[in-house]
């Protein structure tokens, strides 16, 4: 019989995290958009805009209202 070898506690977890890196919801286009209230007026064009900010990654998109 051979010796019993103990594995590190988080080895499987670390492998799963490394494999899933970059496969997040936001990375695939499923952002969690919330309306950002700080900026509602576009100075250059003089229009009201709605700024949406992703709660998870911080990406922004604007729509004219």
C-alpha positions, 0 to 999 in steps of 0.5 A: 500500500502507498502513503495517503496524500492529503489534498489542499482544502480549496484546490477544487474550488480554486480550479473552478474559479480559474475555469469560470473566470471571464464567464460572469453574467456581465461578461456575457451581456446580462448586466443588472442595469439601475438608473443613476440619478447623479447625471440627468442632463447632457450639457453638450446637446442640451437634452435630458438623458437617463444614465443606466449603470450596472450594479455588478461591473459599473458599466454605463449606458445612456438613453435619451428621454 
